[in-house]
Amino acid sequence: MDSITYLVINTITNFIQLYLILIFARILLSWFQTTEWAGNIISFLAPITDPYLNIFRSFIPPLGGIDFSAILAIFVLQLIPQLLNSII
């Protein structure tokens, strides 16, 4: 594998890991919406994470007030680096 391909794959992998952390933070903070500090952080994270999460929310509705679409969204994000590494 040449160095440019490695750099691109490594950059994509690092971005996905950072994005996963943001999604986890968004999900965990959604449990504490009544606190002011959590609401401030959610209002910052929502425009960053919700466009991706909304893709999965469109075909997996919340069941019993629990949003299971985030589980699938996280799973798909974790598959991408593995697929990239297997292709190269």
MOPAC internal coordinates of N, CA, C and O (Angstrom, degrees):
PM7 1SCF
backbone

  N    0.0000 0     0.00 0     0.00 0    0    0    0
  C    1.4489 1     0.00 0     0.00 0    1    0    0
  C    1.5299 1   107.17 1     0.00 0    2    1    0
  O    1.2310 1   120.70 1   -51.02 1    3    2    1
  N    1.3188 1   116.27 1   128.98 1    3    2    1
  C    1.4563 1   118.31 1  -179.52 1    5    3    2
  C    1.5269 1   111.25 1   -76.72 1    6    5    3
  O    1.2310 1   121.05 1   -12.55 1    7    6    5
  N    1.3061 1   115.61 1   167.45 1    7    6    5
  C    1.4661 1   120.37 1  -171.41 1    9    7    6
  C    1.5280 1   112.80 1   -68.77 1   10    9    7
  O    1.2310 1   119.61 1   148.16 1   11   10    9
  N    1.3158 1   118.35 1   -31.84 1   11   10    9
  C    1.4671 1   120.49 1  -179.63 1   13   11   10
  C    1.5277 1   109.66 1   -69.72 1   14   13   11
  O    1.2310 1   120.24 1   137.07 1   15   14   13
  N    1.3052 1   117.14 1   -42.93 1   15   14   13
  C    1.4599 1   120.42 1   178.14 1   17   15   14
  C    1.5213 1   110.45 1   -62.89 1   18   17   15
  O    1.2310 1   120.82 1   136.95 1   19   18   17
  N    1.3207 1   116.05 1   -43.05 1   19   18   17
  C    1.4592 1   120.13 1   177.96 1   21   19   18
  C    1.5272 1   110.78 1   -61.26 1   22   21   19
  O    1.2310 1   120.10 1   137.21 1   23   22   21
  N    1.3188 1   117.41 1   -42.79 1   23   22   21
  C    1.4568 1   121.91 1  -179.98 1   25   23   22
  C    1.5244 1   111.37 1   -63.13 1   26   25   23
  O    1.2310 1   120.48 1   137.07 1   27   26   25
  N    1.3197 1   116.69 1   -42.93 1   27   26   25
  C    1.4696 1   120.42 1   179.90 1   29   27   26
  C    1.5302 1   110.66 1   -65.11 1   30   29   27
  O    1.2310 1   120.08 1   133.39 1   31   30   29
  N    1.3180 1   117.44 1   -46.61 1   31   30   29
  C    1.4644 1   121.26 1   179.83 1   33   31   30
  C    1.5208 1   110.63 1   -64.29 1   34   33   31
  O    1.2310 1   120.25 1   138.59 1   35   34   33
  N    1.3290 1   117.13 1   -41.41 1   35   34   33
  C    1.4572 1   120.93 1   178.65 1   37   35   34
  C    1.5291 1   111.16 1   -64.34 1   38   37   35
  O    1.2310 1   120.03 1   140.22 1   39   38   37
  N    1.3231 1   117.55 1   -39.78 1   39   38   37
  C    1.4627 1   121.53 1   178.32 1   41   39   38
  C    1.5197 1   110.94 1   -65.49 1   42   41   39
  O    1.2310 1   120.03 1   135.26 1   43   42   41
  N    1.3167 1   117.54 1   -44.74 1   43   42   41
  C    1.4611 1   121.44 1   178.48 1   45   43   42
  C    1.5196 1   110.35 1   -62.50 1   46   45   43
  O    1.2310 1   120.32 1   136.79 1   47   46   45
  N    1.3228 1   117.00 1   -43.21 1   47   46   45
  C    1.4649 1   121.39 1   179.25 1   49   47   46
  C    1.5244 1   111.08 1   -62.20 1   50   49   47
  O    1.2310 1   120.11 1   135.85 1   51   50   49
  N    1.3262 1   117.39 1   -44.15 1   51   50   49
  C    1.4619 1   120.50 1   178.89 1   53   51   50
  C    1.5272 1   111.66 1   -65.03 1   54   53   51
  O    1.2310 1   120.26 1   140.31 1   55   54   53
  N    1.3289 1   117.12 1   -39.69 1   55   54   53
  C    1.4616 1   120.62 1   177.57 1   57   55   54
  C    1.5283 1   110.29 1   -62.99 1   58   57   55
  O    1.2310 1   120.32 1   137.13 1   59   58   57
  N    1.3176 1   116.99 1   -42.87 1   59   58   57
  C    1.4676 1   120.56 1   179.81 1   61   59   58
  C    1.5223 1   110.69 1   -63.62 1   62   61   59
  O    1.2310 1   120.26 1   139.18 1   63   62   61
  N    1.3294 1   117.11 1   -40.82 1   63   62   61
  C    1.4644 1   119.66 1   178.16 1   65   63   62
  C    1.5207 1   111.15 1   -62.94 1   66   65   63
  O    1.2310 1   120.02 1   137.95 1   67   66   65
  N    1.3148 1   117.57 1   -42.05 1   67   66   65
  C    1.4611 1   121.16 1   177.24 1   69   67   66
  C    1.5243 1   110.85 1   -64.29 1   70   69   67
  O    1.2310 1   120.54 1   137.63 1   71   70   69
  N    1.3220 1   116.57 1   -42.37 1   71   70   69
  C    1.4587 1   121.06 1   179.78 1   73   71   70
  C    1.5340 1   110.87 1   -65.11 1   74   73   71
  O    1.2310 1   120.35 1   143.20 1   75   74   73
  N    1.3221 1   116.94 1   -36.80 1   75   74   73
  C    1.4638 1   120.29 1   176.03 1   77   75   74
  C    1.5244 1   111.33 1   -62.80 1   78   77   75
  O    1.2310 1   120.11 1   140.88 1   79   78   77
  N    1.3129 1   117.40 1   -39.12 1   79   78   77
  C    1.4583 1   120.71 1   176.86 1   81   79   78
  C    1.5213 1   110.38 1   -62.87 1   82   81   79
  O    1.2310 1   120.40 1   137.96 1   83   82   81
  N    1.3261 1   116.84 1   -42.04 1   83   82   81
  C    1.4703 1   120.23 1   178.21 1   85   83   82
  C    1.5314 1   111.45 1   -63.77 1   86   85   83
  O    1.2310 1   120.59 1   140.20 1   87   86   85
  N    1.3338 1   116.47 1   -39.80 1   87   86   85
  C    1.4684 1   120.03 1   178.56 1   89   87   86
  C    1.5203 1   110.55 1   -66.27 1   90   89   87
  O    1.2310 1   120.13 1   136.21 1   91   90   89
  N    1.3282 1   117.36 1   -43.79 1   91   90   89
  C    1.4657 1   120.12 1   177.56 1   93   91   90
  C    1.5193 1   110.99 1   -60.48 1   94   93   91
  O    1.2310 1   120.42 1   137.16 1   95   94   93
  N    1.3359 1   116.80 1   -42.84 1   95   94   93
  C    1.4661 1   120.23 1   178.73 1   97   95   94
  C    1.5181 1   110.27 1   -62.53 1   98   97   95
  O    1.2310 1   120.33 1   137.74 1   99   98   97
  N    1.3260 1   116.97 1   -42.26 1   99   98   97
  C    1.4702 1   121.44 1   179.37 1  101   99   98
  C    1.5224 1   110.62 1   -61.98 1  102  101   99
  O    1.2310 1   120.24 1   136.82 1  103  102  101
  N    1.3144 1   117.15 1   -43.18 1  103  102  101
  C    1.4642 1   121.26 1  -178.79 1  105  103  102
  C    1.5306 1   110.44 1   -67.05 1  106  105  103
  O    1.2310 1   120.49 1   132.66 1  107  106  105
  N    1.3105 1   116.66 1   -47.34 1  107  106  105
  C    1.4657 1   119.65 1  -178.81 1  109  107  106
  C    1.5298 1   111.79 1   -64.55 1  110  109  107
  O    1.2310 1   120.45 1   139.50 1  111  110  109
  N    1.3206 1   116.74 1   -40.50 1  111  110  109
  C    1.4609 1   119.40 1  -179.38 1  113  111  110
  C    1.5290 1   112.56 1   -71.24 1  114  113  111
  O    1.2310 1   120.35 1   158.89 1  115  114  113
  N    1.3143 1   116.93 1   -21.11 1  115  114  113
  C    1.4665 1   118.81 1   178.20 1  117  115  114
  C    1.5278 1   111.02 1   -66.24 1  118  117  115
  O    1.2310 1   120.01 1   161.34 1  119  118  117
  N    1.3213 1   117.59 1   -18.66 1  119  118  117
  C    1.4633 1   120.84 1   176.67 1  121  119  118
  C    1.5296 1   111.25 1   -77.28 1  122  121  119
  O    1.2310 1   120.02 1   163.13 1  123  122  121
  N    1.3280 1   117.57 1   -16.87 1  123  122  121
  C    1.4670 1   122.19 1  -176.74 1  125  123  122
  C    1.5271 1   111.65 1  -117.17 1  126  125  123
  O    1.2310 1   119.82 1  -142.03 1  127  126  125
  N    1.3151 1   117.95 1    37.97 1  127  126  125
  C    1.4567 1   121.76 1  -175.28 1  129  127  126
  C    1.5211 1   113.53 1   -63.20 1  130  129  127
  O    1.2310 1   119.94 1   158.92 1  131  130  129
  N    1.3017 1   117.71 1   -21.08 1  131  130  129
  C    1.4619 1   119.42 1  -176.42 1  133  131  130
  C    1.5245 1   112.30 1   -76.56 1  134  133  131
  O    1.2310 1   119.73 1   160.39 1  135  134  133
  N    1.3217 1   118.12 1   -19.61 1  135  134  133
  C    1.4569 1   119.85 1   178.27 1  137  135  134
  C    1.5244 1   109.73 1   -83.93 1  138  137  135
  O    1.2310 1   120.84 1   -36.56 1  139  138  137
  N    1.3076 1   116.00 1   143.44 1  139  138  137
  C    1.4623 1   120.46 1  -174.66 1  141  139  138
  C    1.5272 1   112.34 1   -65.85 1  142  141  139
  O    1.2310 1   120.62 1   138.50 1  143  142  141
  N    1.3287 1   116.43 1   -41.50 1  143  142  141
  C    1.4605 1   119.00 1  -177.26 1  145  143  142
  C    1.5211 1   111.38 1   -65.61 1  146  145  143
  O    1.2310 1   120.20 1   144.34 1  147  146  145
  N    1.3304 1   117.23 1   -35.66 1  147  146  145
  C    1.4677 1   119.85 1   178.90 1  149  147  146
  C    1.5222 1   110.28 1   -69.62 1  150  149  147
  O    1.2310 1   120.77 1   141.17 1  151  150  149
  N    1.3158 1   116.13 1   -38.83 1  151  150  149
  C    1.4659 1   119.74 1   178.15 1  153  151  150
  C    1.5145 1   112.19 1   -62.40 1  154  153  151
  O    1.2310 1   120.54 1   142.52 1  155  154  153
  N    1.3255 1   116.57 1   -37.48 1  155  154  153
  C    1.4640 1   120.08 1   178.11 1  157  155  154
  C    1.5260 1   111.08 1   -65.34 1  158  157  155
  O    1.2310 1   120.67 1   137.78 1  159  158  157
  N    1.3154 1   116.32 1   -42.22 1  159  158  157
  C    1.4670 1   119.61 1  -179.73 1  161  159  158
  C    1.5232 1   110.13 1   -69.85 1  162  161  159
  O    1.2310 1   120.17 1   140.29 1  163  162  161
  N    1.3309 1   117.27 1   -39.71 1  163  162  161
  C    1.4690 1   120.48 1   178.25 1  165  163  162
  C    1.5161 1   110.47 1   -62.49 1  166  165  163
  O    1.2310 1   120.13 1   139.38 1  167  166  165
  N    1.3296 1   117.36 1   -40.62 1  167  166  165
  C    1.4655 1   119.28 1   179.66 1  169  167  166
  C    1.5303 1   111.43 1   -64.84 1  170  169  167
  O    1.2310 1   120.31 1   155.53 1  171  170  169
  N    1.3318 1   117.02 1   -24.47 1  171  170  169
  C    1.4594 1   120.72 1   174.58 1  173  171  170
  C    1.5320 1   111.03 1   -79.92 1  174  173  171
  O    1.2310 1   120.22 1   137.59 1  175  174  173
  N    1.3350 1   117.19 1   -42.41 1  175  174  173
  C    1.4622 1   121.64 1  -175.33 1  177  175  174
  C    1.5327 1   113.71 1   -78.80 1  178  177  175
  O    1.2310 1   120.05 1   150.11 1  179  178  177
  N    1.3145 1   117.51 1   -29.89 1  179  178  177
  C    1.4704 1   120.43 1  -174.21 1  181  179  178
  C    1.5276 1   113.18 1   -57.15 1  182  181  179
  O    1.2310 1   118.69 1   133.37 1  183  182  181
  N    1.3380 1   120.11 1   -46.63 1  183  182  181
  C    1.4735 1   117.74 1   179.32 1  185  183  182
  C    1.5228 1   113.78 1   -65.72 1  186  185  183
  O    1.2310 1   120.55 1   159.54 1  187  186  185
  N    1.3267 1   116.55 1   -20.46 1  187  186  185
  C    1.4663 1   120.31 1  -179.50 1  189  187  186
  C    1.5308 1   111.02 1   -85.36 1  190  189  187
  O    1.2310 1   120.32 1   138.11 1  191  190  189
  N    1.3302 1   117.00 1   -41.89 1  191  190  189
  C    1.4654 1   120.40 1  -172.74 1  193  191  190
  C    1.5273 1   114.00 1   -98.25 1  194  193  191
  O    1.2310 1   119.85 1   149.63 1  195  194  193
  N    1.3060 1   117.90 1   -30.37 1  195  194  193
  C    1.4653 1   119.98 1  -174.45 1  197  195  194
  C    1.5320 1   114.88 1   -63.56 1  198  197  195
  O    1.2310 1   118.43 1   144.49 1  199  198  197
  N    1.3344 1   120.61 1   -35.51 1  199  198  197
  C    1.4760 1   117.07 1   177.30 1  201  199  198
  C    1.5233 1   112.96 1   -57.85 1  202  201  199
  O    1.2310 1   120.14 1   139.97 1  203  202  201
  N    1.3211 1   117.33 1   -40.03 1  203  202  201
  C    1.4618 1   119.74 1   177.93 1  205  203  202
  C    1.5240 1   111.08 1   -71.95 1  206  205  203
  O    1.2310 1   120.17 1   135.75 1  207  206  205
  N    1.3232 1   117.29 1   -44.25 1  207  206  205
  C    1.4654 1   120.48 1  -179.54 1  209  207  206
  C    1.5258 1   111.68 1   -65.51 1  210  209  207
  O    1.2310 1   119.87 1   147.83 1  211  210  209
  N    1.3265 1   117.85 1   -32.17 1  211  210  209
  C    1.4697 1   120.94 1  -179.58 1  213  211  210
  C    1.5246 1   112.44 1   -65.06 1  214  213  211
  O    1.2310 1   120.58 1   154.33 1  215  214  213
  N    1.3303 1   116.49 1   -25.67 1  215  214  213
  C    1.4722 1   119.37 1   176.35 1  217  215  214
  C    1.5274 1   109.30 1   -59.29 1  218  217  215
  O    1.2310 1   120.45 1   136.86 1  219  218  217
  N    1.3156 1   116.74 1   -43.14 1  219  218  217
  C    1.4614 1   121.41 1  -177.61 1  221  219  218
  C    1.5322 1   111.50 1   -82.77 1  222  221  219
  O    1.2310 1   120.29 1   151.09 1  223  222  221
  N    1.3220 1   117.05 1   -28.91 1  223  222  221
  C    1.4663 1   120.50 1   177.78 1  225  223  222
  C    1.5257 1   111.39 1   -67.81 1  226  225  223
  O    1.2310 1   120.46 1   156.38 1  227  226  225
  N    1.3329 1   116.72 1   -23.62 1  227  226  225
  C    1.4566 1   119.63 1  -177.70 1  229  227  226
  C    1.5245 1   112.17 1   -68.45 1  230  229  227
  O    1.2310 1   119.50 1   153.91 1  231  230  229
  N    1.3375 1   118.55 1   -26.09 1  231  230  229
  C    1.4640 1   119.08 1   178.97 1  233  231  230
  C    1.5269 1   114.11 1  -121.69 1  234  233  231
  O    1.2310 1   119.99 1  -179.45 1  235  234  233
  N    1.3426 1   117.62 1     0.55 1  235  234  233
  C    1.4640 1   120.59 1   173.10 1  237  235  234
  C    1.5340 1   107.29 1  -126.63 1  238  237  235
  O    1.2310 1   120.34 1   -83.26 1  239  238  237
  N    1.3196 1   116.95 1    96.74 1  239  238  237
  C    1.4684 1   118.78 1  -178.28 1  241  239  238
  C    1.5220 1   111.54 1   -72.90 1  242  241  239
  O    1.2310 1   120.06 1   -24.48 1  243  242  241
  N    1.3370 1   117.49 1   155.52 1  243  242  241
  C    1.4692 1   120.01 1   176.12 1  245  243  242
  C    1.5301 1   110.52 1   -62.21 1  246  245  243
  O    1.2310 1   121.01 1   -41.86 1  247  246  245
  N    1.3079 1   115.67 1   138.14 1  247  246  245
  C    1.4577 1   120.99 1   178.94 1  249  247  246
  C    1.5243 1   108.40 1  -114.20 1  250  249  247
  O    1.2310 1   120.59 1   -61.90 1  251  250  249
  N    1.3077 1   116.48 1   118.10 1  251  250  249
  C    1.4552 1   120.70 1  -179.76 1  253  251  250
  C    1.5102 1   113.04 1    63.52 1  254  253  251
  O    1.2310 1   120.12 1  -149.81 1  255  254  253
  N    1.3158 1   117.37 1    30.19 1  255  254  253
  C    1.4547 1   121.28 1   179.94 1  257  255  254
  C    1.5169 1   114.18 1    81.79 1  258  257  255
  O    1.2310 1   120.01 1  -176.87 1  259  258  257
  N    1.3235 1   117.59 1     3.13 1  259  258  257
  C    1.4686 1   121.29 1   179.85 1  261  259  258
  C    1.5261 1   108.88 1  -108.48 1  262  261  259
  O    1.2310 1   121.07 1   -49.72 1  263  262  261
  N    1.3194 1   115.55 1   130.28 1  263  262  261
  C    1.4600 1   121.77 1  -178.03 1  265  263  262
  C    1.5258 1   109.64 1   -90.60 1  266  265  263
  O    1.2310 1   120.44 1   -82.13 1  267  266  265
  N    1.3250 1   116.77 1    97.87 1  267  266  265
  C    1.4547 1   121.78 1  -179.83 1  269  267  266
  C    1.5292 1   112.56 1   -81.97 1  270  269  267
  O    1.2310 1   120.26 1   170.39 1  271  270  269
  N    1.3166 1   117.12 1    -9.61 1  271  270  269
  C    1.4612 1   119.61 1  -179.73 1  273  271  270
  C    1.5226 1   111.32 1   -64.71 1  274  273  271
  O    1.2310 1   119.89 1   152.32 1  275  274  273
  N    1.3192 1   117.82 1   -27.68 1  275  274  273
  C    1.4607 1   120.51 1   179.53 1  277  275  274
  C    1.5236 1   111.42 1   -65.31 1  278  277  275
  O    1.2310 1   120.16 1   147.90 1  279  278  277
  N    1.3164 1   117.30 1   -32.10 1  279  278  277
  C    1.4631 1   120.52 1   178.47 1  281  279  278
  C    1.5243 1   110.22 1   -63.37 1  282  281  279
  O    1.2310 1   120.70 1   134.28 1  283  282  281
  N    1.3230 1   116.28 1   -45.72 1  283  282  281
  C    1.4606 1   120.28 1   178.22 1  285  283  282
  C    1.5238 1   111.01 1   -66.33 1  286  285  283
  O    1.2310 1   120.16 1   140.90 1  287  286  285
  N    1.3197 1   117.31 1   -39.10 1  287  286  285
  C    1.4612 1   121.15 1   179.08 1  289  287  286
  C    1.5225 1   110.93 1   -61.73 1  290  289  287
  O    1.2310 1   120.24 1   137.89 1  291  290  289
  N    1.3152 1   117.14 1   -42.11 1  291  290  289
  C    1.4633 1   121.59 1   178.65 1  293  291  290
  C    1.5258 1   110.07 1   -67.43 1  294  293  291
  O    1.2310 1   120.21 1   137.95 1  295  294  293
  N    1.3091 1   117.21 1   -42.05 1  295  294  293
  C    1.4630 1   121.65 1   179.26 1  297  295  294
  C    1.5287 1   110.78 1   -59.73 1  298  297  295
  O    1.2310 1   120.31 1   135.64 1  299  298  297
  N    1.3232 1   117.01 1   -44.36 1  299  298  297
  C    1.4639 1   120.71 1  -179.86 1  301  299  298
  C    1.5253 1   110.39 1   -64.39 1  302  301  299
  O    1.2310 1   120.40 1   137.95 1  303  302  301
  N    1.3301 1   116.84 1   -42.05 1  303  302  301
  C    1.4639 1   119.67 1   178.51 1  305  303  302
  C    1.5234 1   111.86 1   -63.20 1  306  305  303
  O    1.2310 1   120.01 1   145.40 1  307  306  305
  N    1.3103 1   117.58 1   -34.60 1  307  306  305
  C    1.4571 1   120.54 1   179.24 1  309  307  306
  C    1.5303 1   112.03 1   -73.80 1  310  309  307
  O    1.2310 1   120.07 1   156.12 1  311  310  309
  N    1.3117 1   117.48 1   -23.88 1  311  310  309
  C    1.4650 1   120.82 1   178.63 1  313  311  310
  C    1.5202 1   113.44 1   -76.50 1  314  313  311
  O    1.2310 1   119.97 1   150.14 1  315  314  313
  N    1.3091 1   117.66 1   -29.86 1  315  314  313
  C    1.4575 1   121.43 1  -174.22 1  317  315  314
  C    1.5292 1   112.63 1   -57.67 1  318  317  315
  O    1.2310 1   118.76 1   128.34 1  319  318  317
  N    1.3482 1   119.98 1   -51.66 1  319  318  317
  C    1.4748 1   117.90 1   178.87 1  321  319  318
  C    1.5358 1   112.94 1   -61.28 1  322  321  319
  O    1.2310 1   120.52 1   144.52 1  323  322  321
  N    1.3231 1   116.62 1   -35.48 1  323  322  321
  C    1.4677 1   119.04 1   178.66 1  325  323  322
  C    1.5221 1   110.62 1   -65.22 1  326  325  323
  O    1.2310 1   120.37 1   139.04 1  327  326  325
  N    1.3293 1   116.89 1   -40.96 1  327  326  325
  C    1.4668 1   120.42 1   177.86 1  329  327  326
  C    1.5222 1   111.42 1   -65.34 1  330  329  327
  O    1.2310 1   120.53 1   138.68 1  331  330  329
  N    1.3212 1   116.60 1   -41.32 1  331  330  329
  C    1.4627 1   119.44 1   178.81 1  333  331  330
  C    1.5249 1   111.64 1   -62.94 1  334  333  331
  O    1.2310 1   120.78 1   137.78 1  335  334  333
  N    1.3086 1   116.11 1   -42.22 1  335  334  333
  C    1.4617 1   119.40 1   179.36 1  337  335  334
  C    1.5247 1   112.35 1   -67.89 1  338  337  335
  O    1.2310 1   120.21 1   145.76 1  339  338  337
  N    1.3297 1   117.20 1   -34.24 1  339  338  337
  C    1.4607 1   119.39 1   179.68 1  341  339  338
  C    1.5321 1   111.72 1   -74.19 1  342  341  339
  O    1.2310 1   119.98 1   149.86 1  343  342  341
  N    1.3108 1   117.65 1   -30.14 1  343  342  341
  C    1.4707 1   120.90 1   178.96 1  345  343  342
  C    1.5252 1   110.20 1   -70.71 1  346  345  343
  O    1.2310 1   121.02 1   139.66 1  347  346  345
  N    1.2938 1   115.65 1   -40.34 1  347  346  345
  C    1.4699 1   120.21 1  -177.57 1  349  347  346
  C    1.4882 1   109.31 1   -87.00 1  350  349  347
  O    1.2310 1   120.10 1   180.00 1  351  350  349

